[in-house]
């Protein structure tokens, strides 16, 4: 207790403080707890005390609870004495009183709290007694539970055993149900492919699906059974058997498709034609509606006619019933009864389900490529122009089938493979068309062939086969062949018309003139003339040319097509007309040249015919405008210029032949007569009459300059005949009387020539006659006289020949001849002039 006063002073707060000012540092001294062993302890409830307060409390407690120790007592007494000596006892007592009061309060509180604890202990004891009773009861219950538990365990074991049995029964029933289900599936699969069923009733794909289901789903559950093991061993064989059977069915399907491809292609083309007819019908209805609308608005029929654009070739049924017999509304395969793709789909699905899809794909492609080769190789024993519909129908059917296969199957064929197949077929078709198109020898046949090919192309485009190069090839080949045929026909018609021509000018009332319109006749014939300047070959050939243009335009019209087609005929017609002109010019000139019995009037008519050939173009253009045809370009007519030159030569040759034939009659005359003829003889009279009455009429149809040239040539030939007549080798001699007779003939002809201004060609012949009849022929040897009177006689060699045949001994010519014989030098000099 050393230092207790100081600590006490600290506790009381120092001198001068009252008990009211003292703060109680301890609220409760202790609390009672129930330890785990069941004893009691006190626990201080002071919280938050400072270390000084705790030390003071320990000192005070030390004063109150002094131990029975002498040393401590002495020390305590000593301290009491010190307080007394310092006269602090009142203060200490006051503080002690306060402390005591405080402790009393704490004790009261502690007692009250411990009382509650004691009450709780009593309750615990009561609970302990109840627990003892419960323990006894639990013991009894435990014994009873042990007895019941054994029985429960026995029953539970029986229940578990029964449950196991029940589970086994359920598993057995389930397994038996699986076995029954598998057997039922097996029976179902067998029913699908049973032998006594018809081929069409067999369903291999469901059967193979059932077998796959058994193998993949149920085999693990039944492979412990004998029938399961047997089934497991039999399934591969069943699959192999099914694959063989479905492959057999596919091969039959291949054969049927190959057999019916032509009918499928034919029906597809019919559908295309029907669709085009429907389009034309709709267009016609729209046109009618537009016309009715224009009439209701006050338009005139002429306005309507000009407003309606486009023409439709062929007759269109206005009573087309869209609800009856409309082939465009049905499948293309409906034309063949019982045709189905089921065998192909079944085989494909089976092979794919068995993991052999690639194998079947290769087999399918190989087989179809072989069939394509057979389709593209037609029967060579028949003409292609007769079998081409069958040929292209089979090709169309083949590729329509492939188009369906591409759309309806998966991973069998590809677009690339089918495009390659089509392009190779197009190449073969091009080659076949090129080789066989020559078998078409009729314009109508080649036009039908062209229309069919374009319709074939339209049909194939509907099914996804587009090859613009093939369409262009079709147009080029058929157009070329058409022109070959048509030009050949035109050539034959031209040759026939030329052969049948009589080269007699036509009159308006003649039958042949009726083939010409009034406009055409007026364009060819002279104005206000009832007689033309041409023969019947002109209207015949003009009709041929018009028919050629019309038929060419008809060929250019495409009757059945779903694509835009331009054959380019319009631009080629003028070119082909020019080719016809060239052929006509050559053939006509050749025919005139080869004609052996032409008259001068006929050759003149031939010249006019050629001249009018060159005037066909305007007439053909007028015809095209009238018939609403297209005739573009300007065909060249230069080829007729050479023909005119050749025909003019022919006129001269005929004239020369005519004159020669007349003068050939002089061979029968007496060239050594005793007396000279005093009047023109028969040949001269005939020639004079012809010259005066017929020649000009025959030649006046010619152009003026040609007519003048021909007249001059004719009279020149006549004059030359009088010169040549004395120098022909067959004439050995003639006398003066003969010359005088010919001179009389000559004078009659010269009179006619002078009347038409053609005396010029006769001057040389007249000088020859003057020389032969001269009484002083020696003057011919004088240069000045010869130049004045005989200046045109320059062919001295011919003159010498004539003089050699001139037999007149008593005349001056005899002396002149003797003189020439003696004076060879002089004669030589004359001959050299």
Residue, then its C-alpha position, 0 to 999 in steps of 0.5 A: x500500500x505504499x504511496x496510498x495517500x498520493x494515489x488517494x489524492x489523485x482519485x479524489x481529484x485534489x484538495x478542495x474538491x467536494x464529493x459532488x465534484x468527484x467523478x466515479x471512475x467505476x460504474x460496476x465493479x464486477x459481473x458474474x459469469x457461469x464458467x464451463x465448469x459450473x463455478x462463479x467468477x466476478x468480472x469487472x465492468x469498468x470499461x475505458x478506465x485510465x491507467x491512473x484510475x486503475x492503479x487507484x482502484x487497486x489501492x482502495x481495494x487493497x485498503x478494503x480487502x487487506x490481507x492478514x499480513x502484519x507488515x501490511x498492517x503496519x504500513x497501513x497504520x503508518x499511512x493513517x498516521x501520516x494522514x492524521x498528521x497532515x489533518x486530512x482525515x476529514x477529506x479522506x473520510x469524505x472520500x471513503x464515504x463516497x467510495x463506500x456509497x459507490x461500492x454499496x451501489x455496485x454491490x446492490x447492482x451486482x446482487x440484483x444481477x446475480x439473483x437473476x443468474x441464480x434464477x437461471x441456474x434454478x431453471x437450468x437444474x429443472x431442465x437438467x432433471x427434464x433432460x434426465x427424464x428425456x434420456x431415460x425415455x430416449x433409451x427406451x425409445x432407442x431399444x424400441x427403435x433398434x427392434x423396429x430398425x431391424x425389421x425395417x432393414x429386412x423389409x428394405x432389403x426385400x424392397x431393394x431386391x424387388x426393385x432390382x427385379x423390377x428394373x431388370x424386368x423393365x430393361x428386359x421389356x425395353x430390350x424386347x420392345x427394341x428387338x420387336x421394333x427392330x424386327x418390325x423395321x426389318x419387316x418394313x424394309x423387306x416390304x419396301x423391297x420385296x421381290x414380288x412387288x412391281x418395280x414402280x412400288x419398290x422403295x429402296x431409299x426408305x429401306x436403306x434409311x431403315x437399315x441405316x437406323x438399325x445399324x447405327x441406333x439399335x445394333x448395339x442393343x441387339x448384337x448380343x442376340x443370335x438374330x442380332x448377330x445374324x442381322x449385323x452380318x446380313x446388313x452389308x449384303x443387304x446394302x450391296x443388294x439395294x445399291x445394285x438394284x437402285x443402280x439397275x433402276x437408274x440405268x433403266x431411267x437413263x434409257x427412258x430419258x434417252x428414249x423420251x428426250x425427243x418428245x420432251x424437247x418437242x413439247x418444250x418447243x410447243x410450249x415456247x410457241x404457245x407462249x409466243x402466241x400468247x404474247x402476240x395475242x396480248x400485244x394485239x389486244x393492247x393494239x385494239x384497246x389503243x385503237x378503240x381509245x383513239x377512236x373514242x378520242x376522235x382520232x381518224x383510222x389513218x391516224x390509228x394506222x400510223x400510230x400502231x407500230x410493229x407488225x406480227x407475222x403469221x396468223x394469230x387466233x383471236x379465240x385463244x382460250x387460256x383456260x383450256x389446252x394451255x400447254x404453257x401451264x403444265x410441266x414439260x414432262x407431262x407429255x410422257x406418261x409415268x416419267x419420273x425422276x424418283x429412280x435418280x433421286x433414290x439412287x443418289x440419296x442412297x449412295x450419298x447416305x452410304x458415303x458413295x456419293x462421289x462414285x455415283x456422281x462420276x458414274x452419272x456424268x460419264x453415262x450422260x456424256x456418252x448419251x450426249x455423244x449419241x444424241x449429237x450424232x444423228x442418223x446419217x442414212x437420212x437427209x438432215x433437212x428431213x430429220x433436223x426437228x428430231x435431232x434438235x428435239x432430242x438435244x433440247x430434251x437432253x439438256x432440259x433433263x439436265x437442267x432439272x437434275x441441276x435444280x432438284x439434286x444436291x452435289x450431283x452436277x454443277x453449273x460449271x460441268x453443265x455449261x461445259x457440256x452445253x458448250x461442247x454440244x453447241x460446238x458439235x451442233x455448229x459443225x453439224x449445221x455447217x456440214x448439213x445445211x447444203x442439204x436444204x435446197x428450198x427457200x421455204x425449207x431453209x426459212x423453216x429451219x431458221x425459225x426452228x433453230x431460233x425457237x430452239x435457242x429461245x427454248x434453251x434460254x428459258x432453261x438457262x442455256x445462254x449462248x449468244x454466239x450460237x444465235x449469231x451463228x444460226x443467223x449467219x449460216x441460215x442467212x448465207x444459205x438462204x441467199x445461196x438458194x434464193x440467188x440460185x433460184x433467181x439465176x434459174x428464173x433469169x435464165x428461163x426468162x431470157x431463154x423464153x424471151x422473143x426479143x419483140x417489143x411489148x404493147x400495153x395490151x400484151x399479156x406480159x405488160x399486165x405484170x407491170x403497173x401503170x407506174x412501172x410501164x410509164x417509167x420504162x416506156x416512152x411517155x404516152x406510148x402504147x408500145x414499149x421499147x423492151x421485150x417481155x423479159x423486162x416485166x418477167x425479171x422485174x417480177x423476179x426481183x420484186x419476189x426476191x426482195x419480198x421473200x428476203x423480207x419474209x425470211x428476215x421475219x422471225x415467227x417464234x422467238x423470245x429473244x431479239x433477233x436481227x438477221x441483217x437481211x435489210x442491209x444485204x438485200x441491196x448487195x444481193x440485188x447488185x449480185x443479181x445485176x452482175x449475173x444478169x448482165x453476164x448471162x444476158x450478154x452471153x445469151x445474145x452472143x450465143x443466139x444464132x438467128x437474131x435479127x437487127x430488131x431483136x438485137x436492138x431490143x436486147x440493147x434496150x432491155x439491158x438499158x432498162x435493167x439498169x433502171x430497175x433500182x428506182x422501181x424496186x425501191x418504189x415497190x418496197x415503199x408500197x409493200x412496206x418493205x425495207x430496201x436500203x442501199x444503192x446497188x451498182x449498175x456499172x456492170x450493165x455499161x459493159x453489157x451495152x457495149x457488148x450488145x452494140x457489138x452484137x448489133x453490128x455483127x448481126x447487121x454485118x451478117x445480114x448484109x453478108x447474107x444478102x450479098x451472098x446471093x450475088x454468087x449466082x450472078x453471071x460475072x462475065x455477062x455479054x450485056x450489062x444489067x440496066x435495072x437493079x437486080x433482086x438482091x439490090x431491090x431487097x436491100x434497097x427496100x429494107x434500107x428504105x422501110x425497115x432498118x430505121x424503124x428497127x433501130x429508132x428504139x435505140x438511143x440517138x447516138x447508138x442509132x446513128x452509129x449503127x446506121x453508119x456501120x450498116x451502110x459502111x458494111x453495105x459499101x464494103x460488100x461492093x468492094x469486097x465482092x470483086x476481091x473474094x478468092x472465089x471470083x476468078x474474073x469479071x468484065x466491064x458489063x458485070x461492073x456496069x450491072x453492079x454499079x446500077x445496083x450500087x446507084x439504087x442503094x446509094x440513093x437510099x443512103x443519100x436520103x438518110x445522110x449516110x452517103x459517106x461510106x459509099x465514096x470509096x466504092x463509088x471511086x472504085x466503080x469510077x476507076x473500073x468504068x473509066x475510059x482513061x485509067x492511066x490517069x490513075x497513075x498521075x499523082x494529082x489526078x489520083x488524089x483528086x478523083x481516086x483519093x480514097x483508093x489507098x489499098x493498092x494491094x487489094x486494088x491490084x487483086x481486083x485489076x488482076x481479075x478484070x478481063x477486058x482485052x479490047x479495052x484500055x484496061x487491057x493495054x494498061x495491064x500490058x503496060x503494067x506487065x512491061x513497066x514492072x518498075x512503074x507498077x511496083x511504084x504504084x503498088x508501093x503507094 
